[in-house]
Amino acid sequence: MKLVIAIVHAEDAGALVDALTDKEYRVTRLHSTGGFLKQSNASVLVGVEEAQVDDVLAVIRETCHARQQFINPMPPIMEPGEFYMPYPVEVSFGGATVFVIDVARYERL
């Protein structure tokens, strides 16, 4: 038994849960916030047999896509009279970060 933990962008989470439940996987979605951009994301938990892990990963790859976004960097701490001109920086976000963990014991009550 394996536990697949996928941390995905909030825009992709609903479609991912729908795609997994369409394939009859049991899914738990937890709302969370990312540390880098402080944006909403979701942690999707799926308990599967080892033979099903590749199928779950394929669904995640099909559903969750990386995006580009421009952000304004935080201004540095400056001395009075200094001038700071922030230029937007393009960053990549979204996609999925996936962990596959061995499960020592599983019970459905």
Biopython code that builds the backbone (N, CA, C, O; Angstrom):
import numpy as np
from Bio.PDB.StructureBuilder import StructureBuilder

atoms = [
    (1, "MET", "N", (0.847, -1.181, 0.000)),
    (1, "MET", "CA", (0.000, 0.000, 0.000)),
    (1, "MET", "C", (0.886, 1.235, 0.000)),
    (1, "MET", "O", (1.922, 1.271, 0.664)),
    (2, "LYS", "N", (0.462, 2.258, -0.759)),
    (2, "LYS", "CA", (1.207, 3.514, -0.869)),
    (2, "LYS", "C", (0.269, 4.682, -0.596)),
    (2, "LYS", "O", (-0.935, 4.601, -0.838)),
    (3, "LEU", "N", (0.839, 5.762, -0.091)),
    (3, "LEU", "CA", (0.124, 7.020, 0.064)),
    (3, "LEU", "C", (0.760, 8.010, -0.881)),
    (3, "LEU", "O", (1.947, 8.313, -0.759)),
    (4, "VAL", "N", (-0.021, 8.524, -1.829)),
    (4, "VAL", "CA", (0.452, 9.534, -2.770)),
    (4, "VAL", "C", (-0.031, 10.877, -2.253)),
    (4, "VAL", "O", (-1.230, 11.087, -2.070)),
    (5, "ILE", "N", (0.910, 11.788, -2.019)),
    (5, "ILE", "CA", (0.595, 13.143, -1.570)),
    (5, "ILE", "C", (1.001, 14.076, -2.693)),
    (5, "ILE", "O", (2.181, 14.171, -3.031)),
    (6, "ALA", "N", (0.035, 14.763, -3.271)),
    (6, "ALA", "CA", (0.300, 15.704, -4.366)),
    (6, "ALA", "C", (-0.055, 17.104, -3.899)),
    (6, "ALA", "O", (-1.194, 17.368, -3.513)),
    (7, "ILE", "N", (0.914, 17.994, -3.934)),
    (7, "ILE", "CA", (0.680, 19.390, -3.583)),
    (7, "ILE", "C", (0.540, 20.136, -4.901)),
    (7, "ILE", "O", (1.486, 20.227, -5.684)),
    (8, "VAL", "N", (-0.659, 20.669, -5.134)),
    (8, "VAL", "CA", (-0.990, 21.254, -6.431)),
    (8, "VAL", "C", (-1.572, 22.651, -6.250)),
    (8, "VAL", "O", (-2.010, 23.015, -5.159)),
    (9, "HIS", "N", (-1.571, 23.429, -7.330)),
    (9, "HIS", "CA", (-2.151, 24.769, -7.304)),
    (9, "HIS", "C", (-3.663, 24.658, -7.139)),
    (9, "HIS", "O", (-4.272, 23.702, -7.619)),
    (10, "ALA", "N", (-4.260, 25.614, -6.476)),
    (10, "ALA", "CA", (-5.698, 25.587, -6.205)),
    (10, "ALA", "C", (-6.516, 25.516, -7.489)),
    (10, "ALA", "O", (-7.588, 24.911, -7.501)),
    (11, "GLU", "N", (-6.028, 26.126, -8.573)),
    (11, "GLU", "CA", (-6.763, 26.094, -9.844)),
    (11, "GLU", "C", (-6.841, 24.678, -10.420)),
    (11, "GLU", "O", (-7.777, 24.361, -11.154)),
    (12, "ASP", "N", (-5.872, 23.832, -10.095)),
    (12, "ASP", "CA", (-5.833, 22.467, -10.619)),
    (12, "ASP", "C", (-6.478, 21.448, -9.687)),
    (12, "ASP", "O", (-6.807, 20.344, -10.118)),
    (13, "ALA", "N", (-6.661, 21.796, -8.430)),
    (13, "ALA", "CA", (-7.086, 20.822, -7.426)),
    (13, "ALA", "C", (-8.453, 20.222, -7.722)),
    (13, "ALA", "O", (-8.626, 19.008, -7.607)),
    (14, "GLY", "N", (-9.412, 21.031, -8.094)),
    (14, "GLY", "CA", (-10.748, 20.520, -8.365)),
    (14, "GLY", "C", (-10.770, 19.533, -9.525)),
    (14, "GLY", "O", (-11.397, 18.476, -9.447)),
    (15, "ALA", "N", (-10.073, 19.896, -10.608)),
    (15, "ALA", "CA", (-10.009, 19.003, -11.774)),
    (15, "ALA", "C", (-9.276, 17.711, -11.433)),
    (15, "ALA", "O", (-9.648, 16.642, -11.917)),
    (16, "LEU", "N", (-8.232, 17.802, -10.600)),
    (16, "LEU", "CA", (-7.501, 16.606, -10.198)),
    (16, "LEU", "C", (-8.379, 15.678, -9.373)),
    (16, "LEU", "O", (-8.410, 14.472, -9.620)),
    (17, "VAL", "N", (-9.086, 16.224, -8.404)),
    (17, "VAL", "CA", (-9.981, 15.402, -7.575)),
    (17, "VAL", "C", (-11.056, 14.752, -8.444)),
    (17, "VAL", "O", (-11.371, 13.575, -8.264)),
    (18, "ASP", "N", (-11.618, 15.512, -9.383)),
    (18, "ASP", "CA", (-12.635, 14.948, -10.278)),
    (18, "ASP", "C", (-12.064, 13.822, -11.136)),
    (18, "ASP", "O", (-12.697, 12.778, -11.293)),
    (19, "ALA", "N", (-10.864, 14.031, -11.693)),
    (19, "ALA", "CA", (-10.245, 13.017, -12.552)),
    (19, "ALA", "C", (-9.939, 11.741, -11.765)),
    (19, "ALA", "O", (-10.124, 10.636, -12.274)),
    (20, "LEU", "N", (-9.474, 11.895, -10.537)),
    (20, "LEU", "CA", (-9.159, 10.723, -9.720)),
    (20, "LEU", "C", (-10.420, 9.984, -9.280)),
    (20, "LEU", "O", (-10.451, 8.754, -9.286)),
    (21, "THR", "N", (-11.453, 10.722, -8.901)),
    (21, "THR", "CA", (-12.685, 10.057, -8.486)),
    (21, "THR", "C", (-13.397, 9.412, -9.683)),
    (21, "THR", "O", (-14.085, 8.405, -9.517)),
    (22, "ASP", "N", (-13.239, 9.983, -10.888)),
    (22, "ASP", "CA", (-13.795, 9.345, -12.090)),
    (22, "ASP", "C", (-13.173, 7.970, -12.315)),
    (22, "ASP", "O", (-13.817, 7.071, -12.856)),
    (23, "LYS", "N", (-11.915, 7.813, -11.896)),
    (23, "LYS", "CA", (-11.243, 6.515, -12.008)),
    (23, "LYS", "C", (-11.433, 5.672, -10.752)),
    (23, "LYS", "O", (-10.784, 4.640, -10.581)),
    (24, "GLU", "N", (-12.334, 6.122, -9.872)),
    (24, "GLU", "CA", (-12.737, 5.418, -8.662)),
    (24, "GLU", "C", (-11.644, 5.318, -7.601)),
    (24, "GLU", "O", (-11.596, 4.349, -6.843)),
    (25, "TYR", "N", (-10.765, 6.326, -7.546)),
    (25, "TYR", "CA", (-9.809, 6.428, -6.447)),
    (25, "TYR", "C", (-10.456, 7.235, -5.332)),
    (25, "TYR", "O", (-11.205, 8.178, -5.589)),
    (26, "ARG", "N", (-10.166, 6.864, -4.109)),
    (26, "ARG", "CA", (-10.639, 7.632, -2.955)),
    (26, "ARG", "C", (-9.624, 8.750, -2.704)),
    (26, "ARG", "O", (-8.421, 8.502, -2.621)),
    (27, "VAL", "N", (-10.121, 9.972, -2.586)),
    (27, "VAL", "CA", (-9.259, 11.150, -2.547)),
    (27, "VAL", "C", (-9.645, 12.031, -1.372)),
    (27, "VAL", "O", (-10.827, 12.190, -1.067)),
    (28, "THR", "N", (-8.647, 12.600, -0.717)),
    (28, "THR", "CA", (-8.867, 13.622, 0.307)),
    (28, "THR", "C", (-8.126, 14.874, -0.112)),
    (28, "THR", "O", (-6.948, 14.819, -0.465)),
    (29, "ARG", "N", (-8.819, 16.012, -0.073)),
    (29, "ARG", "CA", (-8.226, 17.303, -0.455)),
    (29, "ARG", "C", (-8.124, 18.187, 0.781)),
    (29, "ARG", "O", (-9.112, 18.398, 1.484)),
    (30, "LEU", "N", (-6.930, 18.703, 1.043)),
    (30, "LEU", "CA", (-6.694, 19.612, 2.158)),
    (30, "LEU", "C", (-6.258, 20.962, 1.599)),
    (30, "LEU", "O", (-5.349, 21.033, 0.772)),
    (31, "HIS", "N", (-6.898, 22.016, 2.046)),
    (31, "HIS", "CA", (-6.510, 23.350, 1.595)),
    (31, "HIS", "C", (-5.268, 23.798, 2.355)),
    (31, "HIS", "O", (-5.145, 23.566, 3.558)),
    (32, "SER", "N", (-4.344, 24.445, 1.635)),
    (32, "SER", "CA", (-3.116, 24.926, 2.258)),
    (32, "SER", "C", (-2.628, 26.158, 1.514)),
    (32, "SER", "O", (-3.223, 26.568, 0.518)),
    (33, "THR", "N", (-1.541, 26.748, 2.004)),
    (33, "THR", "CA", (-0.958, 27.932, 1.392)),
    (33, "THR", "C", (0.516, 27.702, 1.175)),
    (33, "THR", "O", (1.212, 27.199, 2.057)),
    (34, "GLY", "N", (0.997, 28.073, -0.010)),
    (34, "GLY", "CA", (2.413, 27.909, -0.330)),
    (34, "GLY", "C", (3.272, 28.933, 0.379)),
    (34, "GLY", "O", (2.799, 30.012, 0.736)),
    (35, "GLY", "N", (4.522, 28.599, 0.579)),
    (35, "GLY", "CA", (5.434, 29.490, 1.282)),
    (35, "GLY", "C", (6.071, 30.546, 0.409)),
    (35, "GLY", "O", (6.342, 31.650, 0.880)),
    (36, "PHE", "N", (6.323, 30.231, -0.873)),
    (36, "PHE", "CA", (7.064, 31.158, -1.725)),
    (36, "PHE", "C", (6.203, 32.327, -2.189)),
    (36, "PHE", "O", (6.548, 33.482, -1.942)),
    (37, "LEU", "N", (5.093, 32.045, -2.855)),
    (37, "LEU", "CA", (4.225, 33.112, -3.365)),
    (37, "LEU", "C", (3.033, 33.386, -2.454)),
    (37, "LEU", "O", (2.236, 34.282, -2.730)),
    (38, "LYS", "N", (2.905, 32.619, -1.368)),
    (38, "LYS", "CA", (1.797, 32.773, -0.417)),
    (38, "LYS", "C", (0.447, 32.604, -1.103)),
    (38, "LYS", "O", (-0.528, 33.253, -0.725)),
    (39, "GLN", "N", (0.386, 31.732, -2.114)),
    (39, "GLN", "CA", (-0.853, 31.499, -2.828)),
    (39, "GLN", "C", (-1.525, 30.227, -2.341)),
    (39, "GLN", "O", (-0.895, 29.338, -1.769)),
    (40, "SER", "N", (-2.811, 30.174, -2.585)),
    (40, "SER", "CA", (-3.590, 29.007, -2.175)),
    (40, "SER", "C", (-3.196, 27.791, -3.002)),
    (40, "SER", "O", (-3.015, 27.881, -4.216)),
    (41, "ASN", "N", (-3.067, 26.659, -2.328)),
    (41, "ASN", "CA", (-2.850, 25.401, -3.019)),
    (41, "ASN", "C", (-3.601, 24.312, -2.276)),
    (41, "ASN", "O", (-4.312, 24.583, -1.309)),
    (42, "ALA", "N", (-3.442, 23.096, -2.730)),
    (42, "ALA", "CA", (-4.137, 21.988, -2.093)),
    (42, "ALA", "C", (-3.199, 20.803, -1.982)),
    (42, "ALA", "O", (-2.369, 20.570, -2.861)),
    (43, "SER", "N", (-3.333, 20.069, -0.913)),
    (43, "SER", "CA", (-2.628, 18.797, -0.746)),
    (43, "SER", "C", (-3.663, 17.702, -0.971)),
    (43, "SER", "O", (-4.647, 17.606, -0.238)),
    (44, "VAL", "N", (-3.434, 16.879, -1.993)),
    (44, "VAL", "CA", (-4.361, 15.821, -2.361)),
    (44, "VAL", "C", (-3.755, 14.494, -1.920)),
    (44, "VAL", "O", (-2.642, 14.155, -2.321)),
    (45, "LEU", "N", (-4.482, 13.746, -1.100)),
    (45, "LEU", "CA", (-4.013, 12.477, -0.559)),
    (45, "LEU", "C", (-4.775, 11.334, -1.222)),
    (45, "LEU", "O", (-6.003, 11.355, -1.303)),
    (46, "VAL", "N", (-4.025, 10.334, -1.695)),
    (46, "VAL", "CA", (-4.636, 9.175, -2.347)),
    (46, "VAL", "C", (-3.942, 7.925, -1.830)),
    (46, "VAL", "O", (-2.726, 7.791, -1.969)),
    (47, "GLY", "N", (-4.692, 7.015, -1.239)),
    (47, "GLY", "CA", (-4.154, 5.731, -0.810)),
    (47, "GLY", "C", (-4.420, 4.687, -1.878)),
    (47, "GLY", "O", (-5.574, 4.438, -2.226)),
    (48, "VAL", "N", (-3.352, 4.064, -2.413)),
    (48, "VAL", "CA", (-3.505, 3.103, -3.512)),
    (48, "VAL", "C", (-2.576, 1.917, -3.321)),
    (48, "VAL", "O", (-1.625, 1.961, -2.540)),
    (49, "GLU", "N", (-2.879, 0.858, -4.057)),
    (49, "GLU", "CA", (-1.965, -0.271, -4.119)),
    (49, "GLU", "C", (-0.746, 0.136, -4.945)),
    (49, "GLU", "O", (-0.831, 1.040, -5.777)),
    (50, "GLU", "N", (0.379, -0.524, -4.718)),
    (50, "GLU", "CA", (1.615, -0.170, -5.407)),
    (50, "GLU", "C", (1.462, -0.205, -6.931)),
    (50, "GLU", "O", (2.062, 0.619, -7.621)),
    (51, "ALA", "N", (0.688, -1.124, -7.459)),
    (51, "ALA", "CA", (0.491, -1.238, -8.903)),
    (51, "ALA", "C", (-0.288, -0.058, -9.488)),
    (51, "ALA", "O", (-0.240, 0.163, -10.698)),
    (52, "GLN", "N", (-1.002, 0.700, -8.661)),
    (52, "GLN", "CA", (-1.810, 1.827, -9.130)),
    (52, "GLN", "C", (-1.078, 3.159, -9.089)),
    (52, "GLN", "O", (-1.593, 4.154, -9.599)),
    (53, "VAL", "N", (0.109, 3.204, -8.495)),
    (53, "VAL", "CA", (0.834, 4.465, -8.323)),
    (53, "VAL", "C", (1.103, 5.129, -9.673)),
    (53, "VAL", "O", (0.897, 6.335, -9.811)),
    (54, "ASP", "N", (1.556, 4.371, -10.667)),
    (54, "ASP", "CA", (1.869, 4.970, -11.966)),
    (54, "ASP", "C", (0.632, 5.575, -12.621)),
    (54, "ASP", "O", (0.733, 6.614, -13.274)),
    (55, "ASP", "N", (-0.533, 4.947, -12.463)),
    (55, "ASP", "CA", (-1.765, 5.494, -13.020)),
    (55, "ASP", "C", (-2.134, 6.807, -12.337)),
    (55, "ASP", "O", (-2.537, 7.764, -12.998)),
    (56, "VAL", "N", (-1.995, 6.851, -11.016)),
    (56, "VAL", "CA", (-2.291, 8.087, -10.285)),
    (56, "VAL", "C", (-1.327, 9.200, -10.712)),
    (56, "VAL", "O", (-1.748, 10.341, -10.902)),
    (57, "LEU", "N", (-0.044, 8.877, -10.863)),
    (57, "LEU", "CA", (0.924, 9.882, -11.303)),
    (57, "LEU", "C", (0.604, 10.380, -12.710)),
    (57, "LEU", "O", (0.789, 11.562, -12.999)),
    (58, "ALA", "N", (0.131, 9.502, -13.585)),
    (58, "ALA", "CA", (-0.251, 9.911, -14.939)),
    (58, "ALA", "C", (-1.423, 10.886, -14.904)),
    (58, "ALA", "O", (-1.438, 11.860, -15.657)),
    (59, "VAL", "N", (-2.399, 10.637, -14.042)),
    (59, "VAL", "CA", (-3.540, 11.552, -13.905)),
    (59, "VAL", "C", (-3.067, 12.912, -13.398)),
    (59, "VAL", "O", (-3.537, 13.946, -13.872)),
    (60, "ILE", "N", (-2.144, 12.918, -12.441)),
    (60, "ILE", "CA", (-1.609, 14.183, -11.918)),
    (60, "ILE", "C", (-0.885, 14.936, -13.029)),
    (60, "ILE", "O", (-1.072, 16.144, -13.179)),
    (61, "ARG", "N", (-0.057, 14.237, -13.814)),
    (61, "ARG", "CA", (0.666, 14.890, -14.921)),
    (61, "ARG", "C", (-0.291, 15.500, -15.946)),
    (61, "ARG", "O", (-0.039, 16.593, -16.454)),
    (62, "GLU", "N", (-1.380, 14.804, -16.252)),
    (62, "GLU", "CA", (-2.343, 15.294, -17.237)),
    (62, "GLU", "C", (-3.138, 16.497, -16.732)),
    (62, "GLU", "O", (-3.558, 17.343, -17.521)),
    (63, "THR", "N", (-3.339, 16.569, -15.436)),
    (63, "THR", "CA", (-4.256, 17.554, -14.862)),
    (63, "THR", "C", (-3.571, 18.818, -14.349)),
    (63, "THR", "O", (-4.143, 19.904, -14.439)),
    (64, "CYS", "N", (-2.373, 18.698, -13.822)),
    (64, "CYS", "CA", (-1.716, 19.817, -13.141)),
    (64, "CYS", "C", (-0.591, 20.367, -14.008)),
    (64, "CYS", "O", (0.343, 19.650, -14.366)),
    (65, "HIS", "N", (-0.695, 21.648, -14.338)),
    (65, "HIS", "CA", (0.257, 22.259, -15.257)),
    (65, "HIS", "C", (0.952, 23.451, -14.610)),
    (65, "HIS", "O", (0.349, 24.195, -13.836)),
    (66, "ALA", "N", (2.223, 23.617, -14.939)),
    (66, "ALA", "CA", (2.981, 24.784, -14.469)),
    (66, "ALA", "C", (2.541, 26.008, -15.256)),
    (66, "ALA", "O", (2.132, 25.901, -16.413)),
    (67, "ARG", "N", (2.627, 27.164, -14.625)),
    (67, "ARG", "CA", (2.257, 28.441, -15.234)),
    (67, "ARG", "C", (3.360, 29.455, -14.971)),
    (67, "ARG", "O", (4.198, 29.273, -14.088)),
    (68, "GLN", "N", (3.342, 30.511, -15.744)),
    (68, "GLN", "CA", (4.270, 31.627, -15.538)),
    (68, "GLN", "C", (3.481, 32.825, -15.020)),
    (68, "GLN", "O", (2.342, 33.056, -15.425)),
    (69, "GLN", "N", (4.101, 33.577, -14.126)),
    (69, "GLN", "CA", (3.449, 34.755, -13.571)),
    (69, "GLN", "C", (4.517, 35.788, -13.268)),
    (69, "GLN", "O", (5.633, 35.444, -12.879)),
    (70, "PHE", "N", (4.169, 37.064, -13.449)),
    (70, "PHE", "CA", (5.062, 38.145, -13.083)),
    (70, "PHE", "C", (4.710, 38.617, -11.678)),
    (70, "PHE", "O", (3.537, 38.835, -11.372)),
    (71, "ILE", "N", (5.716, 38.777, -10.825)),
    (71, "ILE", "CA", (5.511, 39.302, -9.478)),
    (71, "ILE", "C", (6.452, 40.474, -9.263)),
    (71, "ILE", "O", (7.509, 40.558, -9.888)),
    (72, "ASN", "N", (6.065, 41.366, -8.385)),
    (72, "ASN", "CA", (6.942, 42.469, -8.008)),
    (72, "ASN", "C", (7.709, 42.055, -6.768)),
    (72, "ASN", "O", (7.100, 41.729, -5.749)),
    (73, "PRO", "N", (9.031, 42.062, -6.829)),
    (73, "PRO", "CA", (9.805, 41.658, -5.652)),
    (73, "PRO", "C", (9.634, 42.661, -4.516)),
    (73, "PRO", "O", (9.352, 43.840, -4.733)),
    (74, "MET", "N", (9.813, 42.158, -3.307)),
    (74, "MET", "CA", (9.738, 43.034, -2.133)),
    (74, "MET", "C", (10.927, 43.984, -2.146)),
    (74, "MET", "O", (12.047, 43.571, -2.444)),
    (75, "PRO", "N", (10.692, 45.253, -1.825)),
    (75, "PRO", "CA", (11.824, 46.187, -1.816)),
    (75, "PRO", "C", (12.789, 45.863, -0.678)),
    (75, "PRO", "O", (12.364, 45.457, 0.404)),
    (76, "PRO", "N", (14.080, 46.041, -0.922)),
    (76, "PRO", "CA", (15.047, 45.796, 0.149)),
    (76, "PRO", "C", (14.957, 46.885, 1.212)),
    (76, "PRO", "O", (14.375, 47.945, 0.981)),
    (77, "ILE", "N", (15.530, 46.617, 2.359)),
    (77, "ILE", "CA", (15.618, 47.646, 3.405)),
    (77, "ILE", "C", (16.599, 48.699, 2.907)),
    (77, "ILE", "O", (17.740, 48.390, 2.563)),
    (78, "MET", "N", (16.145, 49.933, 2.873)),
    (78, "MET", "CA", (16.945, 50.991, 2.249)),
    (78, "MET", "C", (17.176, 52.135, 3.233)),
    (78, "MET", "O", (16.450, 52.316, 4.211)),
    (79, "GLU", "N", (18.193, 52.874, 2.933)),
    (79, "GLU", "CA", (18.494, 54.079, 3.698)),
    (79, "GLU", "C", (17.635, 55.222, 3.160)),
    (79, "GLU", "O", (17.244, 55.199, 1.993)),
    (80, "PRO", "N", (17.338, 56.214, 3.988)),
    (80, "PRO", "CA", (16.559, 57.352, 3.491)),
    (80, "PRO", "C", (17.283, 58.013, 2.312)),
    (80, "PRO", "O", (18.501, 58.192, 2.326)),
    (81, "GLY", "N", (16.502, 58.365, 1.305)),
    (81, "GLY", "CA", (17.056, 59.024, 0.138)),
    (81, "GLY", "C", (17.424, 58.070, -0.994)),
    (81, "GLY", "O", (17.649, 58.513, -2.120)),
    (82, "GLU", "N", (17.490, 56.786, -0.717)),
    (82, "GLU", "CA", (17.785, 55.830, -1.785)),
    (82, "GLU", "C", (16.518, 55.599, -2.600)),
    (82, "GLU", "O", (15.403, 55.725, -2.095)),
    (83, "PHE", "N", (16.711, 55.260, -3.861)),
    (83, "PHE", "CA", (15.581, 55.051, -4.758)),
    (83, "PHE", "C", (15.582, 53.601, -5.224)),
    (83, "PHE", "O", (16.606, 53.090, -5.676)),
    (84, "TYR", "N", (14.447, 52.948, -5.116)),
    (84, "TYR", "CA", (14.325, 51.555, -5.544)),
    (84, "TYR", "C", (13.232, 51.459, -6.595)),
    (84, "TYR", "O", (12.089, 51.847, -6.353)),
    (85, "MET", "N", (13.589, 50.941, -7.761)),
    (85, "MET", "CA", (12.617, 50.756, -8.839)),
    (85, "MET", "C", (12.369, 49.253, -8.991)),
    (85, "MET", "O", (13.213, 48.542, -9.538)),
    (86, "PRO", "N", (11.225, 48.767, -8.515)),
    (86, "PRO", "CA", (10.971, 47.326, -8.646)),
    (86, "PRO", "C", (10.608, 46.967, -10.081)),
    (86, "PRO", "O", (9.781, 47.627, -10.711)),
    (87, "TYR", "N", (11.224, 45.935, -10.576)),
    (87, "TYR", "CA", (10.881, 45.416, -11.887)),
    (87, "TYR", "C", (10.220, 44.063, -11.684)),
    (87, "TYR", "O", (10.702, 43.248, -10.898)),
    (88, "PRO", "N", (9.122, 43.817, -12.384)),
    (88, "PRO", "CA", (8.475, 42.506, -12.237)),
    (88, "PRO", "C", (9.430, 41.380, -12.639)),
    (88, "PRO", "O", (10.228, 41.516, -13.567)),
    (89, "VAL", "N", (9.325, 40.281, -11.922)),
    (89, "VAL", "CA", (10.150, 39.109, -12.176)),
    (89, "VAL", "C", (9.207, 37.968, -12.559)),
    (89, "VAL", "O", (8.190, 37.751, -11.900)),
    (90, "GLU", "N", (9.548, 37.240, -13.624)),
    (90, "GLU", "CA", (8.717, 36.115, -14.038)),
    (90, "GLU", "C", (9.107, 34.870, -13.237)),
    (90, "GLU", "O", (10.278, 34.498, -13.168)),
    (91, "VAL", "N", (8.098, 34.236, -12.634)),
    (91, "VAL", "CA", (8.330, 33.013, -11.869)),
    (91, "VAL", "C", (7.403, 31.920, -12.384)),
    (91, "VAL", "O", (6.332, 32.194, -12.925)),
    (92, "SER", "N", (7.833, 30.693, -12.208)),
    (92, "SER", "CA", (7.032, 29.536, -12.566)),
    (92, "SER", "C", (6.329, 29.034, -11.316)),
    (92, "SER", "O", (6.947, 28.936, -10.255)),
    (93, "PHE", "N", (5.048, 28.715, -11.428)),
    (93, "PHE", "CA", (4.306, 28.164, -10.299)),
    (93, "PHE", "C", (3.302, 27.156, -10.826)),
    (93, "PHE", "O", (3.076, 27.063, -12.033)),
    (94, "GLY", "N", (2.713, 26.416, -9.930)),
    (94, "GLY", "CA", (1.750, 25.406, -10.335)),
    (94, "GLY", "C", (2.431, 24.070, -10.549)),
    (94, "GLY", "O", (3.473, 23.792, -9.955)),
    (95, "GLY", "N", (1.845, 23.252, -11.390)),
    (95, "GLY", "CA", (2.364, 21.900, -11.549)),
    (95, "GLY", "C", (2.016, 21.103, -10.304)),
    (95, "GLY", "O", (0.973, 21.318, -9.687)),
    (96, "ALA", "N", (2.889, 20.193, -9.945)),
    (96, "ALA", "CA", (2.629, 19.382, -8.758)),
    (96, "ALA", "C", (3.943, 18.948, -8.133)),
    (96, "ALA", "O", (4.922, 18.673, -8.826)),
    (97, "THR", "N", (3.943, 18.893, -6.823)),
    (97, "THR", "CA", (5.019, 18.270, -6.065)),
    (97, "THR", "C", (4.411, 17.023, -5.451)),
    (97, "THR", "O", (3.425, 17.103, -4.719)),
    (98, "VAL", "N", (5.003, 15.861, -5.752)),
    (98, "VAL", "CA", (4.385, 14.596, -5.369)),
    (98, "VAL", "C", (5.329, 13.781, -4.490)),
    (98, "VAL", "O", (6.522, 13.662, -4.771)),
    (99, "PHE", "N", (4.771, 13.230, -3.429)),
    (99, "PHE", "CA", (5.482, 12.317, -2.543)),
    (99, "PHE", "C", (4.745, 10.981, -2.571)),
    (99, "PHE", "O", (3.516, 10.947, -2.498)),
    (100, "VAL", "N", (5.481, 9.895, -2.676)),
    (100, "VAL", "CA", (4.896, 8.556, -2.603)),
    (100, "VAL", "C", (5.523, 7.877, -1.385)),
    (100, "VAL", "O", (6.738, 7.688, -1.317)),
    (101, "ILE", "N", (4.676, 7.518, -0.432)),
    (101, "ILE", "CA", (5.141, 7.030, 0.865)),
    (101, "ILE", "C", (4.599, 5.622, 1.105)),
    (101, "ILE", "O", (3.441, 5.329, 0.805)),
    (102, "ASP", "N", (5.449, 4.764, 1.646)),
    (102, "ASP", "CA", (4.997, 3.431, 2.047)),
    (102, "ASP", "C", (4.025, 3.558, 3.224)),
    (102, "ASP", "O", (4.217, 4.382, 4.118)),
    (103, "VAL", "N", (2.983, 2.728, 3.208)),
    (103, "VAL", "CA", (2.005, 2.698, 4.294)),
    (103, "VAL", "C", (2.186, 1.393, 5.054)),
    (103, "VAL", "O", (2.050, 0.311, 4.482)),
    (104, "ALA", "N", (2.490, 1.494, 6.332)),
    (104, "ALA", "CA", (2.706, 0.298, 7.150)),
    (104, "ALA", "C", (1.390, -0.418, 7.460)),
    (104, "ALA", "O", (1.345, -1.645, 7.558)),
    (105, "ARG", "N", (0.330, 0.362, 7.611)),
    (105, "ARG", "CA", (-0.957, -0.245, 7.962)),
    (105, "ARG", "C", (-2.074, 0.604, 7.404)),
    (105, "ARG", "O", (-2.021, 1.833, 7.452)),
    (106, "TYR", "N", (-3.084, -0.057, 6.876)),
    (106, "TYR", "CA", (-4.248, 0.637, 6.317)),
    (106, "TYR", "C", (-5.503, -0.068, 6.797)),
    (106, "TYR", "O", (-5.614, -1.290, 6.692)),
    (107, "GLU", "N", (-6.438, 0.692, 7.318)),
    (107, "GLU", "CA", (-7.729, 0.150, 7.731)),
    (107, "GLU", "C", (-8.818, 1.084, 7.268)),
    (107, "GLU", "O", (-8.708, 2.301, 7.420)),
    (108, "ARG", "N", (-9.861, 0.527, 6.707)),
    (108, "ARG", "CA", (-11.030, 1.317, 6.336)),
    (108, "ARG", "C", (-12.143, 0.966, 7.306)),
    (108, "ARG", "O", (-12.653, -0.155, 7.302)),
    (109, "LEU", "N", (-12.514, 1.923, 8.131)),
    (109, "LEU", "CA", (-13.523, 1.677, 9.178)),
    (109, "LEU", "C", (-14.857, 2.271, 8.818)),
    (109, "LEU", "O", (-15.812, 2.156, 9.587)),
]
sb = StructureBuilder()
sb.init_structure("model")
sb.init_model(0)
sb.init_chain("A")
sb.init_seg("    ")
for serial, (resi, resn, name, xyz) in enumerate(atoms, 1):
    if name == "N":
        sb.init_residue(resn, " ", resi, " ")
    sb.init_atom(name, np.array(xyz, "f"), 0.0, 1.0, " ", f" {name:<3s}", serial, name[0])
structure = sb.get_structure()
